[in-house]
Amino acid sequence: MEKKGMVSLWLGNCLNKEELEKYVDLTYDDEGESVPSKFLLDFKIDMNEIDEDFIEKAVLNNPSNDLTKLLNGSSYEEVIVPKNY
């Protein structure tokens, strides 16, 4: 579901970028049709309701619980993280 001014954040643990991409990225079958990722299946997200071009993902080298560090470099980080955080 899309709501103006809203963003969904999903945080998790992955060993490396390849593992993250394998979990999140769509694949294609022999006919060229999109196959939902395990991420979409796990969270029951209809792949027709998302725009793959707007998905951002990253793996941090150092684990953190600090939202500012977790979102550093992402689009709109200055809007998502409150200034007084």
C-alpha positions, 0 to 999 in steps of 0.5 A, a space after each residue: 500500500 502506498 501512502 504519500 510521505 511514508 517510507 518503509 524501513 526493513 532492517 536485518 542481518 546479512 553476512 555480505 552484499 551477495 547474501 542480501 541481494 540473493 534475499 531481496 532481488 527479483 529473479 526471472 524465469 525462462 520465459 522472462 517473467 519476474 519471480 518474487 524474492 524470498 524477502 517478498 514471500 517472507 513478508 507477504 508483499 505483492 511484487 506488483 505493489 512495489 517499484 524495484 527501481 526505488 529499493 535501496 539496500 546496503 550492508 554495513 561493515 560494522 554492526 550498529 543500533 544507531 539509526 543515523 549510522 544505519 541510514 547514512 548515505 541513503 536517500 532522504 536520510 535527513 528527512 527520515 531521521 529526526 534532527 534531534 536524534 
